[in-house]
Amino acid sequence: MLSEELGNKMTKRIDHKLLANERKRISQKDVFNKRKVFDDVLDKTTIMTLSRLISSGVISYVNGVVGSGKESKVYWAVDPAGRDIALKIYLVTTLNFKQKRTYLLGDPRFSRIKKGTRNMVELWAKKEFRNLKQCANNGVPSAKPIYLLKNVLALEFIGKNGVPAKRLVEIEVDYNDYKNAISIITQLYKNAKLVHADFSEYNLFKTERGLIVFDLGSAVDVRHQKAKEFLERDINNISRFFVKRGLVVENPSDIFSRITK
């Protein structure tokens, strides 16, 4: 955690960059709730990464946290054009990334894994960015990646006015949602050549244009030795959710066979 002196120094540096852009009309409080962000997640290197994103024009300011998990926090940011941006910051201090090696080892896209927590975190961020690009390039409905720098990922904000869209777990569902979810699993496998490996009601936004999948850090290449095991688990997990919501679903094993044949 940053010392008070270093935190104040970096705060002034970021303030200077923020106030230099075209959004001078925005109050200091609105531009960046700095102390809250510092206290929550940021070490010195991450703060400097944020500063670089600001100075390069990827983002103009950050409003606050809109999502939180064990390995990351998601902030609502705004770019110079006034568009909402989701800023995902992977926590460098977390120990959970050591347990993520299963999703990296065996993935032919990531054959070289450097030791060290920061290296692992940055590789995980790179992996999610690449997975999102594969989805975007192959028509899979997912949050579009915008920019990656070290452990900070900028991506499309799914929602309106800084309020994220509802996740599937938070809203009523119907059979169309079930078909949509299975379609996304299928598109991931057949088109993007990926298996999500953490597919659930918690990682699907329900929007006006249908379901949108997110949190693809765990997603593996279909050539991964455990890809089919992860695929089977994804199908079973989402099927179980819809059954709990009172829907009649297809036999998961039939779905698995159809996707992999």
C-alpha positions in Angstrom: 0.0 0.0 0.0 1.3 3.5 -0.8 2.6 5.7 1.9 0.7 8.9 2.6 3.5 11.0 1.1 3.8 8.9 -2.1 0.0 8.8 -2.4 -0.2 12.6 -2.2 2.6 13.0 -4.7 0.9 10.8 -7.3 -2.5 12.4 -6.6 -1.0 15.8 -7.5 0.6 14.3 -10.6 -2.7 12.8 -11.8 -4.6 15.9 -11.0 -2.3 17.9 -13.2 -2.9 15.6 -16.1 -6.6 15.5 -15.6 -7.0 19.2 -15.4 -4.9 19.7 -18.5 -7.6 17.9 -20.7 -10.7 19.4 -22.1 -12.8 18.5 -19.1 -11.8 21.5 -17.0 -15.4 22.1 -16.2 -15.6 18.9 -14.1 -15.0 19.4 -10.4 -12.0 17.7 -8.7 -14.3 15.5 -6.7 -16.0 14.3 -9.9 -12.8 13.8 -11.8 -11.3 11.2 -9.6 -12.1 10.0 -6.1 -8.4 9.5 -5.6 -8.1 8.6 -1.9 -10.9 5.9 -2.2 -9.2 4.4 -5.3 -5.7 4.4 -3.6 -7.0 2.8 -0.4 -8.8 0.1 -2.3 -6.5 -1.3 -5.0 -3.7 0.8 -6.3 0.1 0.3 -5.8 2.6 2.7 -7.2 3.0 1.0 -10.5 -0.8 0.8 -11.1 -1.2 4.5 -10.3 1.5 5.3 -12.9 -0.3 3.0 -15.4 -3.5 4.9 -14.8 -1.6 8.2 -15.3 -0.3 6.9 -18.6 -3.8 6.0 -19.7 -5.0 9.5 -18.9 -2.1 11.3 -20.5 -2.5 9.1 -23.7 -6.2 10.0 -24.0 -7.6 6.5 -23.4 -9.6 7.8 -20.5 -10.2 11.3 -19.0 -11.4 10.5 -15.6 -12.7 7.8 -13.3 -16.0 8.0 -11.3 -15.9 5.0 -9.0 -16.2 1.2 -8.5 -19.1 -0.6 -10.3 -18.0 -4.2 -9.8 -15.7 -6.1 -7.6 -14.2 -9.6 -7.5 -11.4 -11.6 -5.8 -8.9 -10.8 -8.6 -10.1 -7.4 -9.9 -12.2 -4.3 -9.5 -14.1 -2.6 -12.3 -14.4 1.2 -12.4 -16.7 3.4 -14.5 -14.4 5.7 -16.5 -15.1 8.2 -19.2 -13.0 8.8 -22.4 -12.2 12.2 -24.0 -15.3 11.8 -26.3 -17.6 11.4 -23.3 -18.2 7.7 -23.8 -18.5 5.4 -20.8 -15.6 3.0 -20.4 -15.2 0.0 -18.1 -11.8 0.0 -16.5 -10.8 -3.4 -15.1 -7.9 -3.2 -12.7 -6.4 -6.6 -11.8 -5.3 -6.7 -8.2 -1.6 -7.2 -7.9 -1.7 -8.0 -4.2 -4.1 -11.0 -4.6 -2.8 -14.5 -4.1 -5.6 -16.2 -6.2 -3.6 -15.8 -9.4 -1.3 -18.6 -8.2 -4.4 -20.9 -8.5 -5.0 -19.7 -12.1 -2.0 -21.5 -13.6 -4.3 -24.4 -14.6 -5.9 -22.0 -17.1 -2.6 -20.9 -18.5 -0.5 -24.1 -18.5 -1.5 -26.1 -21.6 -2.8 -23.1 -23.5 -0.6 -23.0 -26.6 -1.0 -19.2 -26.9 0.8 -18.7 -23.6 3.8 -21.1 -23.6 6.1 -18.8 -21.6 5.0 -18.0 -18.0 7.4 -15.8 -16.0 7.6 -16.3 -12.3 6.3 -13.6 -9.9 2.9 -12.4 -8.9 3.0 -9.2 -11.0 4.1 -11.1 -14.1 1.2 -13.6 -13.5 -1.3 -10.8 -13.0 -0.2 -9.0 -16.2 -0.2 -12.2 -18.2 -3.8 -12.8 -16.9 -4.8 -9.4 -18.1 -3.2 -10.0 -21.5 -5.0 -13.3 -21.7 -8.4 -11.7 -21.1 -7.7 -9.0 -23.6 -6.8 -11.6 -26.2 -9.8 -13.7 -25.4 -12.1 -10.6 -25.8 -10.5 -9.8 -29.1 -11.1 -13.3 -30.4 -14.7 -13.0 -29.4 -15.1 -9.6 -31.1 -13.5 -10.9 -34.2 -15.7 -13.9 -34.4 -19.1 -12.4 -33.6 -19.4 -13.6 -30.0 -21.6 -11.2 -28.0 -19.1 -9.9 -25.5 -17.7 -6.7 -24.0 -15.4 -5.2 -26.7 -11.8 -4.7 -25.6 -10.4 -1.2 -26.1 -6.9 -1.0 -24.6 -4.6 -2.9 -22.3 -1.6 -1.6 -20.3 0.0 -3.8 -17.8 -2.7 -4.8 -15.2 -5.3 -2.3 -16.4 -7.9 -3.3 -19.1 -10.2 -0.7 -20.8 -13.3 -2.2 -22.4 -16.8 -1.4 -23.5 -19.1 -0.4 -20.7 -22.2 -2.6 -20.8 -24.9 -0.4 -19.3 -26.1 3.2 -19.2 -24.9 6.3 -17.4 -22.4 4.4 -15.3 -24.9 1.8 -14.2 -24.0 -1.7 -15.4 -26.6 -3.9 -17.1 -28.2 -6.5 -14.9 -26.5 -9.9 -14.7 -28.6 -12.9 -15.5 -28.6 -13.9 -11.8 -30.2 -10.5 -10.9 -33.2 -10.6 -13.3 -36.1 -12.7 -14.5 -35.2 -15.2 -17.2 -37.1 -17.1 -19.9 -36.4 -19.9 -22.4 -35.0 -17.4 -24.9 -32.3 -16.6 -22.4 -31.5 -20.2 -22.0 -31.2 -20.7 -25.8 -29.1 -17.5 -26.0 -26.7 -18.8 -23.3 -26.2 -22.1 -25.0 -25.7 -20.3 -28.3 -22.9 -18.2 -26.7 -21.2 -21.3 -25.4 -21.4 -22.8 -28.9 -20.1 -19.7 -30.6 -17.2 -19.5 -28.2 -16.2 -23.0 -29.0 -16.9 -23.2 -32.8 -16.2 -19.6 -33.9 -13.7 -18.1 -31.4 -12.1 -21.5 -30.6 -12.5 -20.8 -26.8 -14.0 -22.4 -23.8 -15.1 -19.8 -21.2 -14.2 -22.2 -18.2 -16.2 -20.0 -15.8 -19.5 -19.7 -17.6 -22.4 -18.9 -15.3 -25.3 -16.6 -14.6 -22.9 -14.3 -12.9 -20.9 -13.7 -16.1 -23.7 -12.8 -18.4 -25.3 -9.4 -18.8 -28.9 -9.3 -20.0 -29.4 -6.4 -22.3 -31.9 -5.2 -24.9 -29.8 -6.8 -27.6 -29.6 -10.1 -25.8 -27.1 -11.8 -23.5 -23.5 -10.5 -23.4 -20.7 -12.6 -21.9 -17.9 -11.1 -19.8 -15.1 -12.1 -17.5 -13.1 -14.1 -20.0 -9.8 -14.3 -18.1 -10.3 -18.0 -17.4 -11.2 -18.8 -21.1 -8.9 -21.3 -22.7 -8.0 -22.3 -26.3 -9.9 -25.4 -27.5 -6.5 -27.1 -27.8 -6.0 -26.9 -24.0 -5.9 -30.4 -22.5 -8.8 -29.6 -20.2 -10.9 -27.7 -22.7 -13.6 -30.3 -23.0 -13.7 -30.8 -19.2 -14.2 -27.1 -18.8 -16.8 -27.0 -21.6 -18.8 -29.8 -19.9 -18.7 -27.9 -16.6 -19.9 -24.7 -18.3 -22.8 -26.5 -19.9 -23.8 -28.2 -16.6 -23.5 -25.0 -14.6 -25.7 -22.8 -16.8 -28.2 -25.7 -17.3 -28.5 -26.1 -13.5 -29.2 -22.4 -13.1 -32.1 -22.4 -15.6 -33.5 -25.6 -14.0 -33.5 -23.8 -10.6 -35.5 -21.0 -12.3 -38.1 -23.5 -13.3 -37.2 -24.1 -17.0 -37.1 -27.4 -18.8 -33.7 -27.7 -20.5 -32.0 -30.0 -22.9 -29.8 -32.8 -21.6 -26.3 -31.2 -21.0 -24.6 -34.3 -22.5 -26.5 -33.9 -25.7 -25.4 -30.2 -25.9 -21.8 -31.2 -25.3 -21.9 -33.8 -28.0 -23.5 -31.4 -30.5 -20.9 -28.7 -29.9 -17.9 -31.0 -30.0 -18.8 -33.2 -32.9 
